Amino acid sequence: MMLKLAFLLIGPKAFQSRWYSLAVVGAFLVGVAILLAAGYSRLVDVAAQELFGLVFLVYGVLSCAPIASQAIDGATRSIAAVKAFGLIAIGGLLMLAPIVSEFGLTLLFGLALLLDSINRTVFAVVVRYPDWRLMVAVGLVEAAFAVGIAVGWPFPPGQSIPLCIALLIGLWGGLLIRTSLLLRRLDDEVAILALPIFSKRGWYDNAPVLVDLGDEVKAEAPLIIHVWTPVGSAVNPERRLLVDRYIAAVDANGVISTGHSALEMQPNVYISHYPAEETERSQGDFFSSLRGTADNDLPGCFQPSYAYEAERWCPADAHVEFRNYNPRRLRAFWIGYRQDDTYNLTNRNCSVVVAAALDAALEGALASRFPWLRLTRLLLNPDMWVAAMICNQAVSMTWTPGMVLDYARTMARLVETDNELWIRRFHGFLTRLHPRKTVSDNQVPLT
Protein backbone atom coordinates (compact mmCIF):
# COMPACT_ATOMS: atom_id res chain seq x y z
CA MET A 1 0.00 0.00 0.00
CA MET A 2 2.88 2.38 0.74
CA LEU A 3 4.24 2.07 -2.81
CA LYS A 4 0.76 2.63 -4.25
CA LEU A 5 0.30 5.84 -2.26
CA ALA A 6 3.75 7.04 -3.30
CA PHE A 7 2.94 6.51 -7.00
CA LEU A 8 -0.40 8.28 -6.47
CA LEU A 9 1.20 11.37 -4.93
CA ILE A 10 4.01 11.56 -7.49
CA GLY A 11 1.65 10.84 -10.38
CA PRO A 12 1.94 8.38 -13.28
CA LYS A 13 3.44 10.79 -15.81
CA ALA A 14 6.79 10.84 -14.01
CA PHE A 15 7.24 7.08 -14.48
CA GLN A 16 5.42 6.33 -17.74
CA SER A 17 8.40 7.19 -19.93
CA ARG A 18 10.66 5.24 -17.52
CA TRP A 19 8.38 2.25 -16.98
CA TYR A 20 11.24 -0.15 -17.75
CA SER A 21 13.29 1.23 -14.84
CA LEU A 22 10.49 0.23 -12.45
CA ALA A 23 10.56 -3.27 -13.94
CA VAL A 24 14.34 -3.52 -13.51
CA VAL A 25 14.18 -2.44 -9.86
CA GLY A 26 11.31 -4.84 -9.26
CA ALA A 27 13.23 -7.73 -10.81
CA PHE A 28 16.26 -6.89 -8.65
CA LEU A 29 14.12 -6.96 -5.48
CA VAL A 30 12.59 -10.29 -6.48
CA GLY A 31 16.11 -11.67 -6.97
CA VAL A 32 17.18 -10.44 -3.52
CA ALA A 33 14.06 -12.04 -2.03
CA ILE A 34 14.90 -15.39 -3.64
CA LEU A 35 18.45 -15.27 -2.24
CA LEU A 36 17.13 -14.45 1.22
CA ALA A 37 14.50 -17.19 1.14
CA ALA A 38 16.99 -19.77 -0.12
CA GLY A 39 19.49 -18.81 2.57
CA TYR A 40 22.41 -18.67 0.14
CA SER A 41 24.13 -15.83 1.92
CA ARG A 42 24.24 -15.30 5.65
CA LEU A 43 25.79 -11.90 4.99
CA VAL A 44 22.76 -10.86 2.87
CA ASP A 45 20.42 -12.14 5.60
CA VAL A 46 22.13 -10.12 8.30
CA ALA A 47 22.39 -7.00 6.12
CA ALA A 48 18.70 -7.11 5.21
CA GLN A 49 17.70 -7.77 8.82
CA GLU A 50 19.83 -4.91 10.12
CA LEU A 51 18.42 -2.58 7.44
CA PHE A 52 14.83 -3.43 8.29
CA GLY A 53 15.62 -3.11 11.98
CA LEU A 54 17.05 0.35 11.36
CA VAL A 55 13.95 1.34 9.36
CA PHE A 56 11.62 0.24 12.18
CA LEU A 57 13.83 1.93 14.77
CA VAL A 58 13.99 5.26 12.93
CA TYR A 59 10.27 5.07 12.12
CA GLY A 60 9.50 4.49 15.80
CA VAL A 61 11.71 7.37 16.96
CA LEU A 62 10.24 9.78 14.41
CA SER A 63 6.73 8.61 15.31
CA CYS A 64 7.33 10.08 18.76
CA ALA A 65 7.08 13.57 17.27
CA PRO A 66 3.25 13.76 17.08
CA ILE A 67 2.98 12.73 20.75
CA ALA A 68 3.94 16.21 21.88
CA SER A 69 1.64 17.87 19.36
CA GLN A 70 -1.42 19.67 20.67
CA ALA A 71 -3.35 18.79 17.51
CA ILE A 72 -4.21 15.28 18.76
CA ASP A 73 -6.35 14.34 21.72
CA GLY A 74 -5.38 12.26 24.73
CA ALA A 75 -6.60 8.93 23.37
CA THR A 76 -4.85 9.45 20.04
CA ARG A 77 -1.68 10.51 21.84
CA SER A 78 -1.74 7.30 23.89
CA ILE A 79 -2.16 5.21 20.74
CA ALA A 80 0.71 7.06 19.07
CA ALA A 81 2.93 6.41 22.09
CA VAL A 82 2.16 2.68 22.14
CA LYS A 83 2.79 2.45 18.38
CA ALA A 84 6.05 4.40 18.59
CA PHE A 85 7.52 2.37 21.45
CA GLY A 86 6.34 -0.86 19.84
CA LEU A 87 8.17 0.02 16.62
CA ILE A 88 11.30 0.93 18.57
CA ALA A 89 11.16 -2.42 20.35
CA ILE A 90 10.73 -4.36 17.08
CA GLY A 91 13.55 -2.40 15.43
CA GLY A 92 15.85 -3.01 18.37
CA LEU A 93 15.08 -6.74 18.40
CA LEU A 94 15.66 -6.98 14.65
CA MET A 95 19.06 -5.33 14.95
CA LEU A 96 20.11 -7.32 18.00
CA ALA A 97 18.78 -10.71 16.87
CA PRO A 98 21.84 -11.72 14.79
CA ILE A 99 24.05 -10.86 17.76
CA VAL A 100 21.99 -12.17 20.71
CA SER A 101 19.14 -14.56 20.00
CA GLU A 102 16.35 -14.93 17.45
CA PHE A 103 13.98 -16.90 19.69
CA GLY A 104 12.14 -13.91 21.17
CA LEU A 105 11.90 -12.13 17.85
CA THR A 106 10.58 -15.27 16.17
CA LEU A 107 7.76 -15.48 18.71
CA LEU A 108 7.08 -11.75 18.23
CA PHE A 109 6.80 -12.16 14.46
CA GLY A 110 4.51 -15.13 14.89
CA LEU A 111 2.28 -13.21 17.30
CA ALA A 112 2.12 -10.20 14.96
CA LEU A 113 1.11 -12.37 12.01
CA LEU A 114 -1.49 -14.17 14.11
CA LEU A 115 -3.07 -10.91 15.30
CA ASP A 116 -3.13 -9.58 11.73
CA SER A 117 -4.78 -12.76 10.47
CA ILE A 118 -7.44 -12.57 13.21
CA ASN A 119 -8.13 -8.92 12.39
CA ARG A 120 -8.34 -9.68 8.64
CA THR A 121 -10.58 -12.72 9.05
CA VAL A 122 -12.99 -11.29 11.62
CA PHE A 123 -13.69 -8.12 9.65
CA ALA A 124 -14.08 -10.08 6.41
CA VAL A 125 -16.71 -12.33 8.01
CA VAL A 126 -18.55 -9.40 9.63
CA VAL A 127 -18.49 -6.91 6.76
CA ARG A 128 -18.90 -9.43 3.90
CA TYR A 129 -17.50 -7.11 1.24
CA PRO A 130 -16.86 -8.44 -2.30
CA ASP A 131 -14.23 -11.21 -2.33
CA TRP A 132 -14.51 -11.60 1.45
CA ARG A 133 -14.11 -15.37 1.14
CA LEU A 134 -10.71 -14.86 -0.51
CA MET A 135 -9.69 -12.60 2.37
CA VAL A 136 -10.77 -15.25 4.89
CA ALA A 137 -8.63 -17.81 3.06
CA VAL A 138 -5.66 -15.43 3.13
CA GLY A 139 -6.21 -14.88 6.85
CA LEU A 140 -6.27 -18.61 7.55
CA VAL A 141 -3.07 -19.16 5.57
CA GLU A 142 -1.45 -16.31 7.47
CA ALA A 143 -2.54 -17.85 10.79
CA ALA A 144 -1.07 -21.23 9.79
CA PHE A 145 2.16 -19.49 8.79
CA ALA A 146 2.26 -17.70 12.16
CA VAL A 147 1.82 -20.95 14.07
CA GLY A 148 4.54 -22.57 11.95
CA ILE A 149 6.94 -19.74 12.77
CA ALA A 150 6.19 -20.02 16.50
CA VAL A 151 6.74 -23.80 16.69
CA GLY A 152 9.72 -23.83 14.31
CA TRP A 153 8.10 -26.05 11.66
CA PRO A 154 8.48 -26.50 8.73
CA PHE A 155 11.12 -23.75 8.85
CA PRO A 156 13.89 -23.73 11.46
CA PRO A 157 13.69 -20.76 13.88
CA GLY A 158 16.77 -19.15 12.33
CA GLN A 159 15.11 -19.08 8.88
CA SER A 160 11.78 -17.55 9.94
CA ILE A 161 12.89 -13.91 10.09
CA PRO A 162 14.80 -13.94 6.76
CA LEU A 163 11.78 -15.66 5.18
CA CYS A 164 9.41 -12.92 6.40
CA ILE A 165 11.75 -10.21 5.12
CA ALA A 166 12.16 -12.07 1.80
CA LEU A 167 8.39 -12.29 1.42
CA LEU A 168 7.98 -8.56 1.98
CA ILE A 169 10.79 -7.65 -0.45
CA GLY A 170 9.40 -10.08 -3.03
CA LEU A 171 5.92 -8.53 -2.78
CA TRP A 172 7.41 -5.06 -3.30
CA GLY A 173 9.35 -6.29 -6.33
CA GLY A 174 6.30 -7.97 -7.83
CA LEU A 175 4.23 -4.82 -7.32
CA LEU A 176 6.88 -2.71 -9.06
CA ILE A 177 6.94 -5.05 -12.06
CA ARG A 178 3.15 -5.12 -12.32
CA THR A 179 2.89 -1.35 -11.91
CA SER A 180 5.48 -0.74 -14.63
CA LEU A 181 3.50 -2.83 -17.11
CA LEU A 182 0.23 -1.12 -16.19
CA LEU A 183 1.70 2.38 -16.44
CA ARG A 184 3.06 1.56 -19.89
CA ARG A 185 -0.51 1.12 -21.17
CA LEU A 186 -2.18 3.87 -19.12
CA ASP A 187 -3.73 6.64 -21.23
CA ASP A 188 -2.76 10.20 -20.33
CA GLU A 189 -6.30 11.29 -19.48
CA VAL A 190 -7.01 8.35 -17.15
CA ALA A 191 -6.21 8.60 -13.45
CA ILE A 192 -3.77 6.16 -11.87
CA LEU A 193 -6.60 5.15 -9.51
CA ALA A 194 -8.22 3.35 -12.46
CA LEU A 195 -5.43 0.74 -12.47
CA PRO A 196 -6.33 -2.74 -11.13
CA ILE A 197 -3.89 -2.35 -8.22
CA PHE A 198 -6.31 0.22 -6.75
CA SER A 199 -9.52 -1.66 -7.57
CA LYS A 200 -10.19 -3.31 -4.18
CA ARG A 201 -13.75 -2.92 -2.89
CA GLY A 202 -14.77 -0.92 -6.00
CA TRP A 203 -14.06 2.37 -4.24
CA TYR A 204 -12.29 3.85 -7.25
CA ASP A 205 -14.82 2.89 -9.91
CA ASN A 206 -15.32 6.64 -10.43
CA ALA A 207 -11.62 7.39 -10.88
CA PRO A 208 -11.28 10.65 -12.83
CA VAL A 209 -11.02 10.70 -16.60
CA LEU A 210 -10.02 14.17 -17.84
CA VAL A 211 -11.56 14.91 -21.22
CA ASP A 212 -9.67 18.19 -21.65
CA LEU A 213 -5.91 17.80 -21.23
CA GLY A 214 -5.17 21.52 -21.18
CA ASP A 215 -3.05 23.41 -18.71
CA GLU A 216 -3.44 22.41 -15.06
CA VAL A 217 -5.85 24.60 -13.12
CA LYS A 218 -4.51 26.05 -9.89
CA ALA A 219 -6.58 25.55 -6.76
CA GLU A 220 -8.08 28.89 -5.73
CA ALA A 221 -10.02 27.75 -2.65
CA PRO A 222 -8.86 25.23 -0.05
CA LEU A 223 -10.12 21.69 -0.03
CA ILE A 224 -11.62 21.12 3.43
CA ILE A 225 -12.34 17.78 5.09
CA HIS A 226 -15.11 18.10 7.70
CA VAL A 227 -15.38 15.28 10.23
CA TRP A 228 -18.03 14.63 12.85
CA THR A 229 -16.41 11.95 15.02
CA PRO A 230 -18.78 9.41 16.63
CA VAL A 231 -18.08 10.62 20.15
CA GLY A 232 -18.33 14.27 19.06
CA SER A 233 -21.72 13.85 17.38
CA ALA A 234 -23.46 11.71 20.04
CA VAL A 235 -25.49 13.22 22.90
CA ASN A 236 -23.99 12.34 26.31
CA PRO A 237 -22.08 9.33 24.94
CA GLU A 238 -20.89 6.43 27.05
CA ARG A 239 -17.12 6.55 26.62
CA ARG A 240 -15.45 3.49 25.14
CA LEU A 241 -11.74 3.88 24.42
CA LEU A 242 -10.90 3.65 20.69
CA VAL A 243 -14.36 2.34 19.76
CA ASP A 244 -16.05 5.73 20.13
CA ARG A 245 -13.18 7.40 18.28
CA TYR A 246 -13.01 5.14 15.24
CA ILE A 247 -16.19 3.05 14.96
CA ALA A 248 -19.29 4.19 16.87
CA ALA A 249 -20.46 5.87 20.07
CA VAL A 250 -23.50 4.91 22.14
CA ASP A 251 -25.51 7.62 23.90
CA ALA A 252 -27.40 7.34 27.19
CA ASN A 253 -30.50 6.02 25.35
CA GLY A 254 -28.59 3.22 23.62
CA VAL A 255 -28.70 4.93 20.20
CA ILE A 256 -25.56 4.45 18.10
CA SER A 257 -23.82 7.32 16.32
CA THR A 258 -21.24 6.47 13.64
CA GLY A 259 -20.29 10.09 12.94
CA HIS A 260 -20.03 11.67 9.51
CA SER A 261 -17.49 12.91 6.93
CA ALA A 262 -17.76 15.51 4.19
CA LEU A 263 -15.50 17.26 1.69
CA GLU A 264 -15.87 20.86 0.57
CA MET A 265 -14.32 22.94 -2.21
CA GLN A 266 -15.82 26.35 -2.73
CA PRO A 267 -17.77 27.53 -4.58
CA ASN A 268 -19.67 24.54 -5.96
CA VAL A 269 -18.32 21.19 -4.72
CA TYR A 270 -19.67 19.64 -1.53
CA ILE A 271 -19.39 15.87 -1.14
CA SER A 272 -21.57 14.52 1.64
CA HIS A 273 -23.29 11.15 1.16
CA TYR A 274 -26.10 10.35 3.58
CA PRO A 275 -29.04 7.91 3.83
CA ALA A 276 -32.19 9.41 2.30
CA GLU A 277 -34.11 8.52 5.46
CA GLU A 278 -32.54 9.05 8.88
CA THR A 279 -32.40 5.83 10.90
CA GLU A 280 -31.61 5.45 14.58
CA ARG A 281 -30.00 2.08 15.13
CA SER A 282 -30.01 0.09 18.31
CA GLN A 283 -26.98 -2.10 18.99
CA GLY A 284 -28.73 -5.17 17.53
CA ASP A 285 -29.75 -3.36 14.33
CA PHE A 286 -26.29 -1.84 13.98
CA PHE A 287 -24.44 -5.15 13.92
CA SER A 288 -26.88 -6.65 11.40
CA SER A 289 -26.38 -3.66 9.08
CA LEU A 290 -22.58 -4.00 9.02
CA ARG A 291 -22.61 -6.46 6.15
CA GLY A 292 -21.65 -4.69 2.94
CA THR A 293 -23.99 -6.84 0.83
CA ALA A 294 -26.66 -5.60 -1.58
CA ASP A 295 -29.51 -6.39 0.85
CA ASN A 296 -28.18 -3.60 3.11
CA ASP A 297 -28.19 -1.00 0.32
CA LEU A 298 -30.32 2.03 1.06
CA PRO A 299 -31.53 5.00 -1.00
CA GLY A 300 -29.10 7.82 -0.39
CA CYS A 301 -28.94 11.57 -0.84
CA PHE A 302 -26.25 14.22 -1.18
CA GLN A 303 -26.33 17.09 1.29
CA PRO A 304 -26.16 20.59 -0.28
CA SER A 305 -23.60 22.38 1.93
CA TYR A 306 -21.68 22.36 5.18
CA ALA A 307 -23.74 25.28 6.50
CA TYR A 308 -26.91 23.23 5.93
CA GLU A 309 -25.55 20.21 7.79
CA ALA A 310 -24.13 22.27 10.66
CA GLU A 311 -27.47 24.03 11.14
CA ARG A 312 -29.64 20.91 10.81
CA TRP A 313 -27.37 18.73 12.98
CA CYS A 314 -24.28 20.18 14.64
CA PRO A 315 -20.93 21.68 13.55
CA ALA A 316 -18.15 19.24 12.72
CA ASP A 317 -15.64 18.80 15.52
CA ALA A 318 -12.58 18.51 13.22
CA HIS A 319 -11.43 20.11 9.96
CA VAL A 320 -8.39 19.52 7.72
CA GLU A 321 -7.40 21.89 4.89
CA PHE A 322 -5.49 21.20 1.67
CA ARG A 323 -4.19 23.79 -0.79
CA ASN A 324 -1.94 21.54 -2.85
CA TYR A 325 -4.44 19.48 -4.86
CA ASN A 326 -6.00 19.16 -8.32
CA PRO A 327 -9.51 20.71 -8.51
CA ARG A 328 -10.20 19.29 -11.99
CA ARG A 329 -9.61 15.72 -10.83
CA LEU A 330 -11.82 16.31 -7.80
CA ARG A 331 -14.68 17.63 -9.95
CA ALA A 332 -14.31 14.74 -12.42
CA PHE A 333 -14.51 12.20 -9.59
CA TRP A 334 -17.57 13.88 -8.09
CA ILE A 335 -19.40 14.02 -11.44
CA GLY A 336 -19.01 10.26 -11.77
CA TYR A 337 -19.83 9.32 -8.17
CA ARG A 338 -23.03 11.35 -7.82
CA GLN A 339 -24.68 9.51 -10.70
CA ASP A 340 -25.57 6.77 -8.19
CA ASP A 341 -26.91 7.73 -4.76
CA THR A 342 -26.97 4.17 -3.31
CA TYR A 343 -25.82 4.18 0.33
CA ASN A 344 -24.29 1.22 2.16
CA LEU A 345 -23.04 1.52 5.74
CA THR A 346 -19.77 -0.36 5.16
CA ASN A 347 -19.11 -0.26 1.42
CA ARG A 348 -20.52 3.02 0.11
CA ASN A 349 -20.77 5.43 2.99
CA CYS A 350 -19.88 9.07 3.65
CA SER A 351 -16.29 8.27 4.65
CA VAL A 352 -15.65 5.98 1.68
CA VAL A 353 -16.50 8.71 -0.83
CA VAL A 354 -14.52 11.37 1.07
CA ALA A 355 -11.38 9.19 1.23
CA ALA A 356 -11.68 8.26 -2.46
CA ALA A 357 -12.32 11.88 -3.49
CA LEU A 358 -9.29 13.03 -1.48
CA ASP A 359 -7.08 10.45 -3.21
CA ALA A 360 -8.40 11.59 -6.60
CA ALA A 361 -7.64 15.22 -5.79
CA LEU A 362 -4.11 14.48 -4.54
CA GLU A 363 -2.91 12.57 -7.61
CA GLY A 364 0.32 14.18 -8.74
CA ALA A 365 0.40 16.61 -5.79
CA LEU A 366 4.10 15.80 -5.27
CA ALA A 367 5.12 15.58 -8.91
CA SER A 368 8.83 16.15 -9.41
CA ARG A 369 11.48 16.34 -12.12
CA PHE A 370 13.38 13.78 -10.07
CA PRO A 371 10.73 11.12 -9.37
CA TRP A 372 13.15 8.50 -8.01
CA LEU A 373 14.49 10.94 -5.42
CA ARG A 374 10.93 11.89 -4.50
CA LEU A 375 9.97 8.22 -4.25
CA THR A 376 12.90 7.50 -1.94
CA ARG A 377 12.04 10.45 0.31
CA LEU A 378 8.41 9.35 0.53
CA LEU A 379 9.31 5.76 1.40
CA LEU A 380 11.57 7.05 4.19
CA ASN A 381 8.90 9.41 5.53
CA PRO A 382 7.12 7.97 8.60
CA ASP A 383 3.88 9.72 7.59
CA MET A 384 3.79 7.54 4.48
CA TRP A 385 3.96 4.45 6.67
CA VAL A 386 1.11 5.78 8.82
CA ALA A 387 -1.05 6.57 5.76
CA ALA A 388 -0.45 3.09 4.36
CA MET A 389 -1.36 1.50 7.69
CA ILE A 390 -4.64 3.43 7.81
CA CYS A 391 -5.47 2.45 4.21
CA ASN A 392 -4.76 -1.22 4.90
CA GLN A 393 -7.07 -1.13 7.91
CA ALA A 394 -9.79 0.59 5.86
CA VAL A 395 -9.57 -2.07 3.14
CA SER A 396 -9.90 -4.86 5.71
CA MET A 397 -13.01 -3.24 7.31
CA THR A 398 -14.22 0.11 5.93
CA TRP A 399 -13.56 3.84 6.10
CA THR A 400 -14.94 5.52 9.21
CA PRO A 401 -14.96 9.23 10.14
CA GLY A 402 -12.20 8.71 12.71
CA MET A 403 -10.00 6.95 10.17
CA VAL A 404 -10.71 9.64 7.54
CA LEU A 405 -9.63 12.29 10.05
CA ASP A 406 -6.33 10.51 10.79
CA TYR A 407 -5.75 9.84 7.09
CA ALA A 408 -6.47 13.44 6.08
CA ARG A 409 -4.13 14.81 8.75
CA THR A 410 -1.39 12.43 7.67
CA MET A 411 -1.79 13.23 3.96
CA ALA A 412 -1.82 16.95 4.76
CA ARG A 413 1.55 16.58 6.48
CA LEU A 414 2.85 14.83 3.37
CA VAL A 415 1.62 17.23 0.68
CA GLU A 416 1.46 20.53 2.56
CA THR A 417 4.72 20.38 4.56
CA ASP A 418 6.82 18.21 2.24
CA ASN A 419 9.67 20.73 2.14
CA GLU A 420 10.12 20.60 5.89
CA LEU A 421 12.76 17.99 6.65
CA TRP A 422 11.89 15.28 9.14
CA ILE A 423 15.04 15.93 11.14
CA ARG A 424 13.91 19.55 11.59
CA ARG A 425 10.43 18.44 12.66
CA PHE A 426 11.95 15.97 15.12
CA HIS A 427 14.18 18.73 16.49
CA GLY A 428 11.03 20.79 17.05
CA PHE A 429 9.58 17.86 18.99
CA LEU A 430 12.65 17.72 21.25
CA THR A 431 12.45 21.48 21.75
CA ARG A 432 8.86 21.15 22.93
CA LEU A 433 9.94 18.46 25.38
CA HIS A 434 12.80 20.55 26.81
CA PRO A 435 12.06 24.23 26.12
CA ARG A 436 14.92 26.58 26.67
CA LYS A 437 14.44 29.16 29.37
CA THR A 438 14.79 32.65 28.00
CA VAL A 439 16.02 35.65 29.97
CA SER A 440 14.24 38.94 29.45
CA ASP A 441 16.06 42.24 29.10
CA ASN A 442 15.35 43.33 32.67
CA GLN A 443 16.40 40.03 34.28
CA VAL A 444 19.84 39.17 35.52
CA PRO A 445 20.69 35.45 35.40
CA LEU A 446 21.92 33.84 38.58
CA THR A 447 25.60 32.96 38.58
TABEL-V912030 format. One record per residue. N is the residue number from 1. OMEGA is omega in whole degrees, -180 to 180 (NA if undefined). Layout:
N,OMEGA + N,OMEGA
This chain:
1,-179 + 2,178 + 3,180 + 4,179 + 5,179 + 6,178 + 7,178 + 8,-177 + 9,179 + 10,-179 + 11,-176 + 12,-175 + 13,-177 + 14,-175 + 15,-176 + 16,-180 + 17,-180 + 18,-175 + 19,-178 + 20,179 + 21,175 + 22,-180 + 23,-180 + 24,179 + 25,179 + 26,179 + 27,178 + 28,179 + 29,177 + 30,178 + 31,177 + 32,180 + 33,179 + 34,178 + 35,179 + 36,-178 + 37,-179 + 38,179 + 39,-178 + 40,-175 + 41,176 + 42,179 + 43,178 + 44,178 + 45,-177 + 46,-179 + 47,179 + 48,-180 + 49,179 + 50,180 + 51,179 + 52,176 + 53,178 + 54,179 + 55,179 + 56,-178 + 57,179 + 58,178 + 59,179 + 60,179 + 61,-180 + 62,178 + 63,176 + 64,-175 + 65,-179 + 66,-177 + 67,-180 + 68,-178 + 69,178 + 70,-178 + 71,180 + 72,-176 + 73,-175 + 74,-179 + 75,179 + 76,179 + 77,178 + 78,179 + 79,180 + 80,180 + 81,179 + 82,-180 + 83,-177 + 84,-179 + 85,175 + 86,178 + 87,178 + 88,180 + 89,180 + 90,179 + 91,179 + 92,179 + 93,179 + 94,-177 + 95,-178 + 96,-174 + 97,180 + 98,-177 + 99,-174 + 100,-176 + 101,-180 + 102,-175 + 103,-178 + 104,-180 + 105,177 + 106,177 + 107,180 + 108,177 + 109,179 + 110,179 + 111,180 + 112,178 + 113,180 + 114,179 + 115,179 + 116,180 + 117,177 + 118,179 + 119,-178 + 120,-175 + 121,-178 + 122,-179 + 123,178 + 124,179 + 125,-178 + 126,-173 + 127,179 + 128,177 + 129,179 + 130,-179 + 131,-179 + 132,179 + 133,177 + 134,179 + 135,176 + 136,179 + 137,177 + 138,179 + 139,180 + 140,176 + 141,179 + 142,178 + 143,178 + 144,178 + 145,180 + 146,179 + 147,178 + 148,177 + 149,-176 + 150,-176 + 151,178 + 152,178 + 153,5 + 154,-179 + 155,176 + 156,-179 + 157,-179 + 158,-179 + 159,-174 + 160,-177 + 161,176 + 162,180 + 163,178 + 164,179 + 165,179 + 166,179 + 167,180 + 168,179 + 169,179 + 170,178 + 171,177 + 172,180 + 173,178 + 174,178 + 175,178 + 176,179 + 177,-179 + 178,-180 + 179,-180 + 180,180 + 181,179 + 182,180 + 183,-180 + 184,-176 + 185,-177 + 186,177 + 187,-175 + 188,-175 + 189,-177 + 190,-179 + 191,178 + 192,179 + 193,179 + 194,180 + 195,-179 + 196,-179 + 197,177 + 198,-167 + 199,-178 + 200,176 + 201,180 + 202,-176 + 203,180 + 204,177 + 205,179 + 206,178 + 207,-173 + 208,169 + 209,-176 + 210,-179 + 211,-179 + 212,-179 + 213,178 + 214,-180 + 215,179 + 216,-180 + 217,179 + 218,178 + 219,180 + 220,179 + 221,179 + 222,170 + 223,-175 + 224,172 + 225,176 + 226,-179 + 227,169 + 228,-180 + 229,-179 + 230,-178 + 231,-180 + 232,-177 + 233,179 + 234,180 + 235,-179 + 236,-176 + 237,171 + 238,-172 + 239,174 + 240,-175 + 241,179 + 242,-177 + 243,-178 + 244,176 + 245,-172 + 246,-175 + 247,-177 + 248,176 + 249,-179 + 250,-180 + 251,-175 + 252,-179 + 253,180 + 254,179 + 255,-176 + 256,174 + 257,180 + 258,-179 + 259,-175 + 260,177 + 261,177 + 262,179 + 263,-176 + 264,169 + 265,180 + 266,11 + 267,-167 + 268,176 + 269,174 + 270,-176 + 271,180 + 272,-177 + 273,-173 + 274,174 + 275,-179 + 276,178 + 277,-180 + 278,179 + 279,175 + 280,-174 + 281,168 + 282,-178 + 283,178 + 284,179 + 285,-177 + 286,-177 + 287,178 + 288,-179 + 289,-178 + 290,-178 + 291,-178 + 292,-179 + 293,-175 + 294,-179 + 295,175 + 296,175 + 297,180 + 298,171 + 299,-178 + 300,176 + 301,179 + 302,-177 + 303,-172 + 304,-174 + 305,177 + 306,179 + 307,179 + 308,-179 + 309,-180 + 310,-179 + 311,-178 + 312,-176 + 313,177 + 314,178 + 315,175 + 316,-179 + 317,176 + 318,-180 + 319,177 + 320,-178 + 321,174 + 322,173 + 323,177 + 324,-178 + 325,-178 + 326,-178 + 327,-180 + 328,179 + 329,178 + 330,180 + 331,180 + 332,177 + 333,-176 + 334,178 + 335,179 + 336,-174 + 337,-172 + 338,175 + 339,-180 + 340,-176 + 341,-180 + 342,-179 + 343,175 + 344,-171 + 345,-175 + 346,-178 + 347,179 + 348,-176 + 349,-176 + 350,-177 + 351,178 + 352,-177 + 353,179 + 354,179 + 355,180 + 356,179 + 357,178 + 358,177 + 359,180 + 360,-178 + 361,-175 + 362,178 + 363,179 + 364,-179 + 365,180 + 366,177 + 367,-175 + 368,174 + 369,180 + 370,-172 + 371,-179 + 372,175 + 373,178 + 374,179 + 375,180 + 376,180 + 377,-180 + 378,-179 + 379,177 + 380,-179 + 381,-179 + 382,179 + 383,177 + 384,177 + 385,180 + 386,180 + 387,179 + 388,179 + 389,179 + 390,179 + 391,178 + 392,178 + 393,179 + 394,180 + 395,-179 + 396,177 + 397,172 + 398,175 + 399,175 + 400,179 + 401,179 + 402,179 + 403,176 + 404,179 + 405,179 + 406,-179 + 407,-180 + 408,178 + 409,180 + 410,179 + 411,178 + 412,177 + 413,-180 + 414,-172 + 415,-178 + 416,-178 + 417,-175 + 418,-177 + 419,180 + 420,-176 + 421,180 + 422,-180 + 423,178 + 424,179 + 425,178 + 426,176 + 427,176 + 428,177 + 429,178 + 430,179 + 431,178 + 432,178 + 433,-177 + 434,-178 + 435,178 + 436,178 + 437,-179 + 438,-180 + 439,-179 + 440,-174 + 441,-175 + 442,178 + 443,177 + 444,-179 + 445,178 + 446,178 + 447,NA
